[in-house]
Amino acid sequence: MEKLKADLNMGNNLRRLRKANGLTQDQLVARLGILGLSTTRGLYSRYETGELNIPIRLLVALHQIYHCSYGCFFEGLTLGEMG
């Protein structure tokens, strides 16, 4: 499965988008489940802290939930951090 390199800034962006949409991690995990992505709050928390790489399919689902551009997930990242 394709994954992005773990990056603290990506986690910060995930957290910022979730909070901007007024969702708790539990609420977001429930919405992901509706879209067919089974995850737990603990696992999702590790994406926000940058401990785990975020699967591309999860990024696509978050794009659907937040109705934002994909650029929002990568805001503030530099090529040096992604390489």
C-alpha positions in Angstrom: 0.0 0.0 0.0 1.3 3.5 -0.9 2.2 5.7 2.1 3.5 9.1 2.6 6.7 9.7 4.6 5.8 10.4 8.3 6.1 14.1 8.9 5.2 16.1 12.0 3.9 19.0 9.8 1.5 16.6 8.0 0.2 15.6 11.4 -0.2 19.2 12.4 -2.2 19.8 9.2 -4.4 16.7 9.9 -5.1 18.0 13.4 -5.8 21.6 12.1 -8.2 20.4 9.5 -10.1 18.1 11.9 -10.5 20.9 14.5 -11.4 23.4 11.8 -14.3 21.0 10.9 -15.4 20.8 14.5 -14.7 17.1 14.9 -13.2 15.1 17.7 -10.9 12.2 16.8 -13.8 9.8 17.8 -16.2 11.6 15.5 -13.7 11.6 12.6 -13.1 7.8 13.1 -16.8 7.2 13.0 -17.1 9.1 9.7 -14.2 7.2 8.2 -16.0 4.0 9.2 -19.1 5.1 7.3 -16.8 5.5 4.2 -15.5 1.9 4.7 -12.2 2.7 6.4 -11.9 0.8 9.6 -9.5 2.5 12.1 -9.4 3.3 15.8 -9.0 6.7 17.5 -5.6 5.5 18.9 -4.4 4.6 15.4 -5.6 7.9 13.9 -4.0 9.8 16.8 -0.7 8.4 15.7 -1.2 9.9 12.2 -1.7 13.3 13.8 1.4 13.0 15.9 3.5 11.9 12.9 4.3 8.5 14.4 2.8 6.6 11.5 2.7 7.1 7.7 -0.7 8.1 6.5 -2.1 5.6 3.9 -3.2 7.3 0.6 -6.7 5.8 0.9 -7.1 7.6 4.3 -5.9 10.9 2.7 -8.5 10.4 0.0 -11.3 9.8 2.5 -10.2 12.9 4.6 -10.4 14.9 1.4 -14.0 13.7 0.9 -14.9 14.5 4.5 -13.3 18.0 4.7 -14.1 19.1 1.1 -10.7 20.7 0.9 -8.0 20.7 -1.7 -5.3 18.1 -1.4 -2.9 21.0 -1.0 -4.3 21.7 2.5 -2.8 18.4 3.7 0.7 19.4 2.5 0.6 23.1 3.6 4.0 24.2 5.0 5.9 21.1 3.9 9.2 21.6 2.1 11.0 19.3 -0.3 13.7 18.7 2.3 11.1 17.3 4.7 9.5 15.1 2.1 12.8 13.7 0.7 
